[in-house]
Amino acid sequence: MSEHHVGLFFLRSPRIFLRVLCMIENVWNGLLLGALYLACGRNLAVPVIAHAVGDTLDFILIYLGKYPGMR
């Protein structure tokens, strides 16, 4: 499948496109939290707190109706 056809597929299927973006975001977050874990000398508390802060910010944005992708 050429790049043009892939682009048209995602334009026709925005839900699939959003799922792919969510997967990319989750992989990126996992890599960042893993790097944070290693950078802090294998101290698990630091990435756990960072994850909690990120989830709290997401919850606040959802509550305020400002979360990306939500109407």
N, C-alpha and C positions, 0 to 999 in steps of 0.2 A: 504494500500500500504506500503510495507516494505521500510526501509531506502535505501536499495540497488536499488529498483525500482525508488524511488524518485531521487536518484543521476543519474541514467541512463536517466531519463526524462529530467533533467536539462542539461545533456551533449548533448542530441539530440536537445534540444531547447535552444540555447544560448541566443536568444532574450528574452525569458520568464525569464531566469535566470538573465539577466541584468535588466529586469523590477522589479524583486523581490529585487535585490540589490538596485535599485533606491528607491523603497518604504522604505526599511530599512534605507537608508541614510536620506530620508525625515523625517521619524519618529524620528530618532536620532537628526537631526538638530532642529526639533520642540521641542523636550525635552530640548535640550541645550539652545535654545533661551528662552523657558519658564522658565527654571531655572535661566537664566541670568536676566530675567525680575523680578523675585521674589527676587533674590539676591541683585538687585540694588534698592530695596525699591519701586517696582512697577513703575519704571521710564521706560516708553516705548521707549524713545529715544535711550537708550543703545542697546537693541536688534535690533532696526531698523538699527542703524549704523553698528552693527555686521553683519546683514544680507546683507547690501549694500556692505560691504567689501568682504564678501564671494562671492557674485555675481560678483563683479569686478574681483576677482582672477579667478573665473571660466571663465569669458569672456576673460581674458588675456591668460589663458591656451588654450582655444579653438582657439584663434587667432594664437597662436604660434604652434598649432598642438600637444600640449603635454597633452591635456585633456584625462584622463583615459577612455578607451572604444571607442575613436574616432580614425579613421585611418588617 
